[in-house]
Amino acid sequence: MRVRDKVTIVTGAGSGVGKAIATRLAREGASVIVAEMNVQSMNDAVHELESMGCKASEYNVDVRSPSSPRARS
């Protein structure tokens, strides 16, 4: 993968397939924006990615709703 030093956005990154993708991208050297509607799993995922040395940030969003985006950091 050619993602080293790139910024990536992963929706649903708090659990399941989205979290696996975010983890893989972090291992490959990307910064990861965790886009997730569940605040607790979003925070947990960001902390886990940061503990791996990844630059990670969170964005509380429900991608099904155009009025949903709310920046957290």
C-alpha positions as CSV (number, residue, x, y, z in Angstrom):
1,M,0.0,0.0,0.0
2,R,1.2,3.5,-0.7
3,V,-0.3,5.4,2.1
4,R,2.8,6.4,4.2
5,D,2.5,10.1,5.1
6,K,-1.0,10.3,3.7
7,V,-4.2,11.3,5.5
8,T,-6.9,8.8,5.3
9,I,-10.6,8.9,6.4
10,V,-12.3,5.7,7.5
11,T,-16.0,5.7,8.1
12,G,-17.2,3.2,10.7
13,A,-13.6,3.0,12.1
14,G,-14.8,2.3,15.6
15,S,-15.4,-1.4,15.1
16,G,-15.5,-4.3,12.7
17,V,-14.2,-4.0,9.2
18,G,-13.7,-0.2,9.5
19,K,-11.5,-0.6,12.5
20,A,-9.5,-3.3,10.8
21,I,-9.0,-1.0,7.8
22,A,-8.0,1.9,10.0
23,T,-5.5,-0.3,11.9
24,R,-4.0,-1.5,8.6
25,L,-3.6,2.0,7.3
26,A,-2.0,3.1,10.5
27,R,0.5,0.2,10.3
28,E,1.3,1.3,6.8
29,G,2.2,4.8,8.0
30,A,-0.9,6.8,7.3
31,S,-2.6,9.3,9.5
32,V,-6.2,8.2,10.2
33,I,-9.3,10.2,10.7
34,V,-11.8,8.0,12.6
35,A,-15.3,8.8,11.3
36,E,-17.8,7.1,13.6
37,M,-21.2,7.8,15.0
38,N,-20.6,5.9,18.3
39,V,-18.6,8.2,20.5
40,Q,-17.2,5.6,22.8
41,S,-16.0,3.3,20.1
42,M,-14.6,6.3,18.2
43,N,-12.6,7.4,21.2
44,D,-11.4,3.9,21.9
45,A,-10.2,3.5,18.3
46,V,-8.4,6.8,18.3
47,H,-6.6,5.9,21.5
48,E,-5.7,2.5,20.1
49,L,-4.3,4.0,16.9
50,E,-2.3,6.6,18.8
51,S,-0.8,3.9,21.0
52,M,0.5,2.3,17.8
53,G,2.3,5.6,17.0
54,C,-0.3,6.7,14.5
55,K,-1.5,10.3,14.2
56,A,-5.2,9.9,14.6
57,S,-8.1,12.2,15.0
58,E,-11.8,11.7,15.6
59,Y,-14.9,13.0,13.7
60,N,-18.3,12.1,15.2
61,V,-20.5,11.7,12.2
62,D,-23.4,9.6,10.8
63,V,-22.7,9.4,7.1
64,R,-26.3,8.6,6.4
65,S,-27.4,12.1,7.5
66,P,-26.2,15.2,5.6
67,S,-26.8,17.3,8.7
68,S,-24.8,15.1,11.0
69,P,-21.1,16.1,10.9
70,R,-19.8,17.4,14.2
71,A,-16.1,17.9,14.7
72,R,-14.6,16.6,17.9
73,S,-11.0,17.4,17.4
